[in-house]
């Protein structure tokens, strides 16, 4: 085997792609079969065997020319760290929303005490609650839950700080000139690096990078018509007068 086509080299096919490349076999990225093509094969059920056959035929027909990301350098480390940071940010936002929700539904005396506080101020106040291990009434249970959610919020905040420090270090190491550009911070630079991957030489031109990002320009030329009038108008940019 000299070449293999794999679908999803950055997800479920990542392990197989690494194994084949370690054996010296070229790997090409195969696009997911289009739904209309699957729909046209009404008598063929979707299976791993049929998908493998479609991938092999795409390679033989020279329709799979995309080189997958190598995923074996600092950019892959950045991608993993950024994925962890994204989930930590989402979880911290959920914890903050839960804190505000508990404040709104708290008993009147406790709600009056916490009224008007921002999320950070509410977290600071709730973290100082001193309670037993077995709350006996609604106010005590509400305070217990508030303190529990605050501990989660603070733990996630500490995790985000650690991840930011690692991302700042790696991004500055990989692309120092990029992060020094005006308006480009660690997050924007990390996004660009992850899109390009550890082997950016696979993107042969700016057009291929634009196509990868989904911002490739669309041709303004309308589809050709059966009559010759439309094509003449497009070529000369002058309306054609019909003969009478």
N, C-alpha and C positions, 0 to 999 in steps of 0.2 A: 504494500500500500504506500503510495507516494503522497496522496492528498486526501483530506477528509473534510466534509462539510458538516457543520454542527449548528444547530439552532439554539439560541440562548447561551452564547459563550460567556456572558456576564452574569448568568444566574444558575439555572439547573445544569447547564452544560459546561460550567467552569472547570469542574474536576476532570471531566473527560478531555477537554481541550488541553489542560496542563499535562495530562498523561500522554497524549499523543505527541505534543510538542517535545516532551522529554525523550520520546522514542525517535525523534528526528523526522516526524511526519508533519507536513505542512497542513495548517488548519485554516479554513475559510469560514466566514460567517454566512449562514444561510438564513434568509428572511422567513418569517412565519408564513405558511401558505395562506393565500388570500381566501376570504370566505366565499367569494363567488366561485373560485376554482373548486373549493371543497363542495359547494352546493351543486356544481355541475356533475360531480361524481356521486350521483345519488345511490348507486349500488355498491359503493365502496365505503365501508365504515372507517371512522378515524381510529387509528391504532399506532403503536410505536413502530410497527413494521412498515406501514404505509408512509408515515412521516420520514422514516429512514430512507425509504426508496425515493421519496421526493427530494430529500437533501442530496442524495447521490446523483440523481438526474440533474439537479441544478448545477452541481460541480462539473459534470460531464458536458453540460450545455454551455459552460462558461458564463452562467448567470449569477454565480456566487463569487464575486471578486473582492469582497470586503475582508480586510485583515482584522481579526479581533484584537482587543486590548490584551497586552501581555500580562497585566495584573501581577507583577512580580517586583515592584519597586516602591519608591516613596509615594507615588500618586495613589497606589492601591492602599497604602497606609492612611493617606489623607481621606480616601473614600470611606474606609471603615470607621475612622474617628468621626467623620462628619455625620455618618449614619447614626452613630451612638449619640452625638450631640443633638441631632434632630429629634430623636425619640425622647431624650431627656428634657428638651425644651417643651415638647408637647405634654409630657407628664407633669412638668412644673406648672404649665398654664392650667391644666386640669385641676391641680391641687389649689392654685390660687382662686380659681372660680368656685371650687368647693368651699374654701374659706369664706368667701363673700356670701355664698348661699347659706352657710350655717349661721353667719352673723345676722342675716335678714330674718331667719326663722327662729332665732334664739329667744328664750324667755325675755320679757320686757326689761327686767332689771339688767340682765347681761347685755341685751341689745342696746340699751341706753348707754352703757359703759363703752361699748365698742363702736358706737355710731360715729360716722364721719372719718374713720381711720382708713388710710390707704392700705394696700396689701402688705407692704413692708412693715408699717406700723402695727397692723393687726397681727402679723406674724410675731413681732417682737413682744407684744402684750400677751398673746396666747402661749408663747414659749415659757413665760414666767408663771403660768398657772401651777399651783401646788395641790395635787389631788391624791387621793388614795387609789388603790388598785380596784376597788369595787364601788363605783358611783351608786348612790342611793336614790337620787331624784333626777328630774329632767335638767335643771341647771348644771348639776355636777356632771351628768353624762355629756351634755353639750360642751362643757369645758374640756372634758377628757378627749372628746373627738377632735375639738379644735387643736389641742396640743399634739395629738397624733398626726393630724394633717400638716401642722407646722413643721414637725420633725421631718416628715417626708419632703416638704417644700425646701427646707434648709439642706437636706442631704442631696437633693437634685441640684440645688444651686452650687454646692461644692463640687459636684460631679461636672457640671458645665464649666466651672472655672478651670478644673484640671484639663478637660478636653480642649478648651480654648488655648491653654498654654502649649499643649502639644501641637495643635494645628498651627499656631503662630510660628513655632519653631520649624516645622516641616515645610510650610509654604514659603517661608523666608529662605529656607535652604534650597528648595527646588527652583523657585522663581524669584530671586531677589529684585530683579529689575521690574518685574510686574507689580509687586506690592509697593514699590516706590513711585509708581505712576499716580498722577492725581486722580482721586475718586475711586481708586482700586484698593480695597481692603482685603483682609484674609478670606472673608467669605466669598467675595466675588472671584478672587484669584483661585481659590480652591474649586469653585464651580468650573472655571475654564480648564483647569488642570485635569479634573475628573473627566470632562468631556473628551479631551485629547487623549488621555491615558498615559501609560508609561512609555509607549512607543508612538509619539506623535508623527514620526516619519511615515506612518501608514496613511496619513492625510496628505495627499500629493499636491493639493492646491487649496487656495482660499475658497474656491467653489465647493470642493468636497467638504470642507469644514462648515460652510454655510448650509449645505444640504444635510449634514449630520445634526446641526442645531435646529433644522426646520425653518430656516430663513432664506432659503434659496429663492432668487427672483423668479417670478412667473412671467413667461413670455406674453407680450401684449397682442401678438398676432392671433386673430380669430381662427377657428378651424376652417380649413379649405372647403369651399362649396362646389357643387357640381358644375355651375356655370362659370365662365371665365371672367365675369364682371367683378366679382368680389376679389379674386386674386389680383386683378389689374389695379383695383383701388388700393389694395394693401401695398403693392409694389411701388406705385407712383404717388401714394398719399393724396390723390386727386380724384374726386368723384367722376365716374364714367357716365357720359351722356348716352342714353340709348338712341339708336337710330330709328326714325319713324318713316 
